[in-house]
Amino acid sequence: MDLYELLQGHAALFLLLMARVSGIFIITPFFGSMNVPVYFRAGMTFVISLLLYPVVEGMQTVEAPGTALMYAVAIAAEIFIGWLIGMVAYISFSAIHMGGKVMDMQAGFSMVNVMDPTSGQQIPLIGSFLYNLGVMIFLVTNGHHMILNALVGSFQWVPILGIQPDASLAILMANFTAGIFLTGMKIAMPVTFAILLTNVGMGILARTMPQLNIFVVGIPLHIMLGLGTLMMVLPFYVMFLDVLFDEMYGHISAAVGYLR
């Protein structure tokens, strides 16, 4: 009995299932963070696959493709489904990054960057704060459970070896990506509007009192106003995240639906 014959039946189903589960550990917020050790992610992939195996086996019977090449293509397709779930979630968190960057530019923190251990990149100060706060709220509200629920539901929506991608999926993902800017501007709007009114006031003041050095006064005023406005809108930001996460779950269902 060669190696390929061992992949038939139960082993084939388990490996394909594990391939789909591993997809969410590539890019999904929290699950796919760079500061999560690779061995831990691999172990969680195996454990989750082991728990899901009896459920998925009761749904369908899978026969491995006839050749090793087709089996490799099937593995790639299952990884893509898991990656798609994580990508839609990642787009929602990218909007938080976008809003934080706009706030940083308006408040004068655009030159101050910190290292984000979850992505391995340098991000602005307020953007890092909003992102980390969003991740904590995501975990506290059991958002990671919803990602796992979407993963389990994907086996009902798209059975193993049952992927039938629609060309409209690319347009849908483009629309989701375009929404990053709109959502980010909604997050940054309070700080942006407050600083805009301040700039208008300082412009009028500069015309009426030319001897006043507006640049010396404006920089610390922008920082104080930006941080003060951010503190006031934080409770509303938390409520906005609840709406954003609900929208994210709907987007995941829509994206996976295009693979049926």
N, C-alpha and C positions, 0 to 999 in steps of 0.2 A: 504494500500500500504506500503510494507516494504522498508527498506533502499536500498536493492539491486535493486528493481524495479525502484527507482529514478535514478540509475546509467545508465539506458538504454538510448539509443538514443544520444541526444545532450550532456547530462552530461557526458556520457561515453567517447565521443570523446574529450570533453574539458579536462577531467582529464588525459586521455592518452597523449594528446598534451602537457599539462603542465608538465607531467612526463618527456617527452623528452627534453623540454626546461630547466627543472631544472638540467638535466645532465651536461650542459655546465657550470653551476655555481659551480660545485664540484671541478674541477681541472684546468680549462682553465686559462691561464695567464690573469691577470687583473680581469676577471669576477669571478674567484674562489679564489682570494687572501684572506688570512686570515684577513688582515686589513680592508676588506670590511665587514660591519656589516651583520649578518645573516638576520636581518629583511629587510635590503635593498635588499639583494639577493632574498629573498622570494617575496618581492614586485615587483621586476623587472621580476621575473619569471611569476607572475600573469599578469602583464601588457603586457609583450611580448606575452604570451599565448592568452590574450584577443584580441590583434591586429592580431594574426595569425589565430585565430579561423575561421573568415569568409572565408579566403583564403583556409585553409585546408578542411573546410566543403564543398567547391565547388569542391574539387578534388575527394572526396570519401565519401561513406556512411559507417558508422561503426556500427556494432552490438556488444554489449558487450559479452564477453564469457559467457558460460552457468552457470558457478559456480564462487563463490567468490575466490576460490583458483586459477582458471585459470585467473581471472581478475588480481589478485596480480602478477601472472607470467607475464602477459602482461605489467603491470606497470613496473616491473623490466626490461623487454626487452626494453621498451621505454627509461628508464633512462640510460641503457647501450649504446644506440645509441648516446645520448647527451654526455655521458661520453667519448665515443670513439672519438668524435670530439675534445673535450677538451684535451684528452690524447695525441693525435697526435700533437696538438699545444704545449703542455707542453714538449714534447720530443725535439722540436726545441729549446725551451728556455733552456732546460737542457744542450744542446750543448754549449750555451753561458756560463753557469756555468762551464762546463768542461774546456773551453778555458781559463776562468779567473783563475781557480785553477792552471793550468799549468803555466800561467804567474806569479802567486804569488810564486810558488815554485822556479821558475827560478830567479825572482827578489829579493827573500829573504823576502817575505811577508807571507810565509806559516804559521807563528806563529801568525799573526795578523788576527783576525776574527771579524766580525761585525754582529749584529743581523739583519736578514732580516725580516721585518714585513710582507712581502707577503707570506712567507712560515713558519715563526716561527722558523727558524733554523739559526745557525751561519754559515756564508759563508765568504770566503776570501775577502780581501779588493778590489782588482782589479776585482774579480768576481762579487762583489756587484755593483761596478761602471758600468761594462759592461752590467749586467743584467738590472739595472735601466735605463740605456741609451737605451737598446733595447726595454724596455717597453714603454718609451716615444716615440721612433721612431715608434713603433707599433701603438700607439694611434694617432700620428700626421699623419701617412700615412693611417689612417682609416682601420687599420688591424682588429680592433674589428668589423667593419662593414662586413669584409669578413667572420669572424666567424659566424656572424648572417646570412649572405647570405648562408653559408654552412649549417647552421641549417635549413633555409627555404628550400634550395634545397634538404635536406635529406628527406623531406616529398614527393618529387617527385621521388627520387631514391628508397626510402624504405617507402612505405605507412604505415600508422598506422596498426598494427597487421599483417604486411606483412614481418616481418623480417625472413630471411632464412640464418642463418650464415653458412659460409664456413670454413672448417678446415684450409684452407690456410691463413685465417686471422691471426692466431697465428704466422705463419711463417713471414707474412708481418710485424706484429708489432715487432717481434724479429729483423728483418732487420732494421726497423726504429730505434730501440733502439741501435743496434750495430753501427749505423751511428753517434751516439752521440760522440763517441771517435774520429772518422775521422773528423767530422765537428769542434769539439773542437780543435783538433790539427791544423786545417787550420787557425782558429782564432788566436791561440797562436804562430804560426810559426814565424812571424817576430821577436817577442821578444825572443823566444827560440833560433833562429839562431843567432841573434845579441849577446846574452850572451854566446853562444857556441864559437863564434869567439873570444870574450873577454877572455874566459877561456883558449883557446889555446894560445892567446898572453901572458896571465899572466903565463901560464906554461913555455913558452919559456923564459920569463923574470926571472922567479924563477930559472931556470937552469943557466942563464948567470950572475945573480946577487943574489947569495944565501943570502947575508946579508940583502936583502930587505924583509920585513915582508909582504908577499902576502896576508895573511888572513886579516890583518888590512886594506889593501888597497882594497881588493876584495869586501868586504861586501858593503861599501858605493858606490863603483863603479857599482856593480850589480844593486843597487837601482836606481842610477842616470841614468844608461843606460836603465834599464827597463822602467822607467817612460818617459824618452826622446823618446825611440822608440815607446811607446804607443801613445804619443802625435802626432808623425809623421804619424802613421798609422790610426788614428781615422777617417779621411775622407774616407779611403778605407774600414774601418770597417762598416761605415754607408752604403756604396754601397754593401758590402757583406751581410748586413742584408736584403737589398731589395731582393737579390737573395734567401736568406734563407727563407724569408716569402713567396715568390712565390713557392718555393719548398714545404713549409708547406701546402699551399692550395692544391697543387697537391696531397700530401700525404693524406690529409683529404678526397678528392674525391675518391682516390683509396681504402682507408680503408672502407668508407661507401659503396663503390661498392661491397665489398665482403659480404655485408649483404643482397643483393638483391636476 
